[in-house]
Amino acid sequence: MLPDDLQTQAAALLERCKAAGLMLATAESCTGGLIAGTLTEIAGSSAVVDRGFVTYSNEAKAEMLGVDPALIAQQGAVSAEVARAMAEGALARSRADIAVAVTGVAGPGGGTATKPVGLVHFAVARTGAETAAHHEVFPGDRSAVRRATVEKALAMIDAAV
């Protein structure tokens, strides 16, 4: 189901997490569960993947992850601040040691001058460490942006292991 390169990347990440005794959680908006789906495509992933939160709406971000609605209103759902809050919320509401969060504009519509189509904010929270945030503007159509987001999210988790 997954392209070979993503399967290889996910399998290697899961092995590193398993060897380190780390559990993972995902908090996804623009990818709609694709990161968790990529990880759980790999046999044995249940030893590492605790849970995934698909928080596509602002209400879901608030209700499921504890993101302050005032933060969303002030910064916008597609922001570094909200990505950080999502990752930290996923970590707090799971048994995971590492949580990744993504929020972005996958397109084709919805972009603005300051938040163009392809903009994705990432955050990785790890127990006992400072939350890392990053953003990218990916080229291509909706599928390309979402795939690139999955690849980058896996790489960011790997860097936190």
C-alpha positions in Angstrom: 0.0 0.0 0.0 2.9 2.4 0.8 5.7 3.3 -1.5 8.8 1.3 -0.7 10.8 4.3 0.5 8.2 5.3 3.1 7.9 1.7 4.3 11.7 1.5 4.7 11.8 4.8 6.6 8.9 3.8 8.9 10.3 0.3 9.6 13.7 1.7 10.5 12.2 4.3 12.7 10.1 1.7 14.5 13.1 -0.5 15.1 15.1 2.4 16.6 12.1 3.3 18.9 11.6 -0.3 19.9 15.3 -0.7 20.7 15.2 2.4 22.8 12.0 1.4 24.5 10.1 4.4 23.3 6.4 4.7 22.5 5.0 7.1 19.9 1.8 9.2 19.4 0.7 11.4 16.5 -1.4 14.5 16.4 -2.5 15.2 12.8 -4.5 17.8 11.1 -3.6 18.2 7.4 -2.5 14.6 7.0 -5.7 13.2 8.5 -4.0 10.1 10.1 -1.5 9.3 7.3 1.5 9.5 9.7 -0.1 6.9 12.1 -1.3 4.9 9.1 2.3 4.8 7.7 3.7 3.6 11.0 1.0 1.0 11.6 1.4 -0.4 8.1 4.5 -2.0 9.4 4.0 -5.4 11.2 4.9 -5.2 14.9 4.2 -1.5 15.1 2.0 -2.0 18.1 5.1 -2.4 20.2 5.9 1.3 19.5 2.8 3.2 18.4 0.5 4.1 21.3 -2.1 6.2 19.5 -2.9 8.7 16.9 -5.1 11.8 17.2 -6.8 13.1 14.0 -7.7 16.6 14.9 -8.8 18.1 11.7 -11.1 20.7 13.2 -10.2 23.4 15.7 -12.7 22.0 18.0 -11.0 18.6 17.9 -7.6 20.2 18.6 -9.2 21.8 21.7 -11.2 18.8 22.9 -8.8 16.0 22.2 -5.4 17.7 22.7 -6.3 20.5 25.1 -5.1 23.3 22.6 -6.4 26.6 24.0 -9.1 28.0 21.6 -7.7 31.5 22.3 -4.3 30.3 21.0 -6.0 29.1 17.8 -7.9 32.3 17.4 -4.8 34.4 18.0 -2.2 32.5 16.0 -4.4 30.5 13.6 -4.6 26.7 13.4 -1.7 26.6 11.0 1.1 28.0 13.3 4.1 26.9 15.2 2.4 27.7 18.4 -0.5 25.4 17.7 1.7 22.7 16.4 3.7 22.8 19.7 0.5 22.7 21.7 -0.8 19.8 19.7 2.4 17.8 20.2 2.5 18.5 23.9 -1.2 17.7 24.2 -0.7 14.4 22.5 2.2 13.6 24.8 0.2 14.5 27.9 -2.9 12.4 26.7 -1.0 9.2 25.8 1.5 6.7 27.1 4.0 7.9 24.5 7.5 9.2 25.1 7.5 11.1 21.8 4.7 12.8 20.0 4.7 14.4 16.6 2.2 17.0 15.4 1.4 18.5 12.0 -0.9 21.3 11.0 -0.9 22.9 7.5 -2.5 24.0 4.3 -2.5 21.0 2.0 -4.5 22.7 -0.7 -5.6 23.2 -3.4 -7.5 26.0 -1.7 -7.2 27.6 1.7 -3.9 29.4 1.3 -3.2 33.1 2.0 -0.3 35.4 1.4 1.1 34.7 4.8 0.0 31.0 4.9 0.4 29.6 1.4 -0.7 26.3 0.1 2.0 23.8 1.1 2.8 25.4 4.4 3.1 22.8 7.2 4.1 23.4 10.8 5.6 20.4 12.6 6.4 19.9 16.3 7.9 17.0 18.2 7.5 16.7 22.0 9.6 14.3 24.0 9.3 13.6 27.7 12.0 15.5 29.5 13.0 17.6 26.5 12.1 20.9 24.9 9.5 20.7 22.1 11.1 21.1 18.7 9.2 23.0 16.0 9.9 23.4 12.3 8.0 24.5 9.2 8.2 23.8 5.5 6.5 25.0 2.4 6.1 22.0 0.1 5.5 22.2 -3.6 3.0 20.2 -5.5 -0.6 19.2 -5.2 -2.5 18.1 -2.1 -1.2 14.5 -2.3 2.4 15.7 -2.8 2.1 18.0 0.2 0.7 15.3 2.4 3.3 12.8 1.4 6.1 15.2 2.0 4.6 16.0 5.4 4.6 12.3 6.4 8.3 12.0 5.3 9.4 15.0 7.2 7.4 14.0 10.3 9.1 10.6 10.3 12.5 12.3 10.0 11.7 14.6 12.9 10.6 11.7 15.1 13.8 9.9 14.2 15.9 12.9 15.2 14.2 12.9 18.6 14.9 9.2 19.3 
